[in-house]
Amino acid sequence: MNGKRRREQQNQHQGKANGHGGGGGAPSPGKGAKGKANGHGGGGGAPSPGKGAKGKRKKGKDALYTMPKDVHTAEGQAALALWKEKGKCIFYLKKKGRYCHFEACEGDVYCGNHRVVDNRPRIPCPVDPRHTIFKDELQKHLKKCQSLKRMKSLHQEPYYVEDANVGQEEEGRPDIPTKERKERIVALGGEEIRALVSKIHRSMDTLAERLRWREDHDPTAAVVEGEGEGEGGVSGEGLLRRPKECDAWFGDGEFSPANSHLAARKYKTRHIQQQVSMIGHYVDFFPRTGEAEGSRESRSVVELGAGKGHLGTMWVKSMGFSHLLLVDNQCFSLKADREISHEEGMKVERFQCDLKDFAMDKVKSLADRRVCVVGKHLCGGATDMALQICKTSRESSGVALQSLCIASCCHHKCTWRAFVAKEVFEDLGLTAQDFQLISWMTGWACCGHDHVKKDEAKDDEAAEERKRKMFGNLKMPERIKAGLACKRLLDLCRIAWLRQNGFLSTQFVKYCPRIMTGENMLLLAK
């Protein structure tokens, strides 16, 4: 539908909403079912697509796009008939609670993506399985597939080196799927599980002593783990940092939610607190006393696994850096970095590239600049890939890597192939098979985050009893502590690996309390 036609339809419906519609038929799309009570709509019929079943109109969406969620009611069927009249696809998207927004194909009620044709099966695109195609049109599709065009373009870039940051698949020690890891844990007897947990605790303590590391005290941990109410209701604010460079993100500052700056609209308060604390811990770790005037303008921030670029955008705005490079394997809308990309003296670049194939030392714009690599909640093996990128860049003369600041996440998705600290791990007497089990058990660290409602307590008790029998009669607090030990073990192996590879100054700290996020550990190195 072109813009002119859409505006005409909106004007037409708006006229009905203002009381110019007839008496019978559907009430106005602008007012929905409640329009009858306000005197704006007609008699019976379908509720308005503008407000849907809950009477709420989505901001920024065409009023025709929001439909009742229950298509089996009389109102839903009437609304569906209205949707057909508009020439829209009637495929219902259950997760989104609405119909497809695309135009229906000529002579059909479905769009090209949802059209059902006899004896014409659809298959995932071999280039990008996120979309499907007709099996008999595979060759035709490959000639125009946009994902394939992007991939070919990416392969021409100098910073693309296939599998540069993951190791080779080791014969006899392949990674196994998550479901199979769980099955192996369940297959172990109670004594074997407890013996493995004891071995994990000993290995973590040994490595922590070798690195002279002690875990920061978190007064909210008891609340999260279900063992108490914390220490006098302490919120854990002692772990949060708030450097003066980030004052603009609070109160009435330039980038605070109370201000009208566009960049501020992209952030939620809890994410602001976490990201500011990451910057604060970095400032404590990497003080800039006696810094030469204008030296920040020669610095670059590289955010790996950037997503919408929230952390990198806050970093350059707070620290006064002039160059931001963001890397992610997907493209996003509503990016935070676009709000600063047109500012004078600011250079923003965004690469769509998988971290396993990204060679930072071959990026021309980073030549002769001091680089800080950051990343928040790099999922599973992405943390290992980021560390490998930093190691390769440090050994290269192409990039002056100065420091890194990475918050790890989702250790249950780690893979032996990508894990950088294999030698450190095996020196502790652990094996690749142990790694598969330990990485899955890290999920236990967050199993106490969901607080059960009182009316669900009995069901929860039954589920907990099943889990105890399944996992060697370990109670929930014991499983949480075992899961945390698994997480710390993998991260401390990474810290030891960094020290072995030229990062002589490292820190492993909590940057926020667990009650704010379970993934609250930060790796710092320079």
Secondary structure, DSSP 8 states (H G I E B T S, - for coil): --HHHHHHHHHHHHHIIIIIS-SSSS--TTTGGGGGTTT-S-SSS---TTTTTTT---TTS-GGG---S-TTSHHHHHHHHHHHHTTB---EETTTTEE--SB--TTSSS-TTT---TT--EEE-SS-TTSEEEGGGHHHHHTT-HHHHHHHHHHTSTTB-TTTTS----TT-----HHHHHHHHHHS-HHHHHHHHHHHHHHHHHHHHHHT------TTHHHHTTS-STTTT---GGG----GGGGGGSTT-TTSTTS--GGGGG--HHHHHHHHHHHHHHHHHS--TT--TTGGGGEEEEEET-TT-HHHHHHHHHHT-SEEEEEESS--SS-SGGGTTTSTT-EEEEEE--GGGB-GGG-GGGTTSEEEEEEEEEETHHHHHHHHHHHHHHHSSS-EEEEEEEEEE-GGG--TTT-S-HHHHHHTT--HHHHHHHHHHGGGGGTT-S---GGGHHHHHHHHHHHHHHTTT--HHHHHHHHHHHHHHHHHHHHHHHHHTT--SEEEEE-S-TTT-S--EEEEE-
